[in-house]
Amino acid sequence: MDFRRINDLPPYVFAQIDQLKLQARRAGKDVIDMGFGNPDIPSPGLAVEKLIESARNPKNHRYSASRGIPKLRQAISSLYLRRFGVEIDPETEVVTTMGAKEGLSHLMWVLSGPGDSVLVPSPSYPIHIYAPVFAGADVRQVPLGPAANPDVFFDSLMEAWESTWPRPKVVVLSFPHNPTTICVDIDWMTKLVNFAREHDVILVHDFAYADIAFDGYSPPSILQVPGAKEVSVELYSLTKSFSMAGWRVAFTVGNTEVVQALTKLKSYLDYGTFQPIQIASIVTMNEAPDYPKLVNETYQSRRDALCDKLASIGWEVAKPKGTMFVWAPIPDAYRDMGSLEFAKYLVSEAEVATSPGIGFGPGGDGFVRFALIENEQRIGQAARNLRKALTRLS
Ligand SMILES: Cc1ncc(COP(=O)(O)O)c(C=O)c1O
């Protein structure tokens, strides 16, 4: 049978690692899983209590508001003011989505279609590439570059824009960046916003790691740039910040026209997130505003543990300033294997699961990505296993 849109999708390489992991576990092996970025830190207790309480009220069992109930939109507006000093009108500049992934996918439906082109960094979180593909647009992947230098990337974006016809309508961004962990500052964002304002380009900033940043670095919201709302929308998610991955609560905020277009599309597609989840999210954002700091501390100690231990076995990896990942160049002695074979080798020989860089696009093949979702003791065990398996490390 032929399935439109699905047939052209490449095989999902992460599934191959997952399969190997499952086989090894079935064979009784204790695989340390740092593959999928699925947070293991519990959601705030307050969120769980409020969910239970509001689920008991039958009034909350009905269809809810597709764009989010008013107090939820008010709560994200207060969070933006408190965290980033950005004013968001809860009536016109916010729409709730079922996670940033769903938000981004439907956003691309309203922003792009056949005949349009969209610039997306490569490597990238896969939906950044496939959301415009599903919308029927042409995707031009712009290398983030081995230099991992935001200024070099900026120049590549400009070159890609110049050499693409029809001119790209949309640029997808996401900093701190998954998987490369590249971070940018507000000056970088300002340059891009100025460019977008001059050339009628819409910027879509996936801010999934807004609160996961280390060593005093504070990731900028694109909306902090003066004039950004003319050309930008941002996706903010409770998934990583509040460790609420399974709840599927995120927001698209910023440019009114874009937010309203997405609101309209969504009003045809869904009846809103289960209301008790929305109520619990309101209470969480309003009453547990410091939870992201606790979450962040955990990721920072795991980052330190992993990078320090990898260095001690002869695998030098720069410490990231943000995200819940470590983007590790494949050691020279194993580079020829490519990331998929190397990641498979790590599962079978070291009982450590990572994500092969190739799964994030062609620019990722020299790397594997560790997700910081195992505790420090397990990270220590992973390093011991890697030391034994990677005998060619100097
Ligand atoms: C860049 C990026 N965006 C979005 C998501 C998913 O976010 P959500 O759970 O809000 O859909 C992830 C999860 O790993 C991510 O890395």
The ligand as an ORCA input file, in Angstrom:
! r2SCAN-3c Opt
* xyz 0 1
  C      14.373     20.888     20.522
  C      13.216     20.135     21.054
  N      11.983     20.580     20.828
  C      10.903     19.938     21.301
  C      11.031     18.792     22.051
  C       9.789     18.107     22.530
  O       9.117     18.950     23.372
  P       7.623     18.628     23.827
  O       7.701     17.520     24.821
  O       7.147     19.909     24.401
  O       6.877     18.212     22.597
  C      12.289     18.285     22.326
  C      12.427     17.038     23.100
  O      13.443     16.408     23.157
  C      13.404     18.972     21.807
  O      14.639     18.535     22.027
*
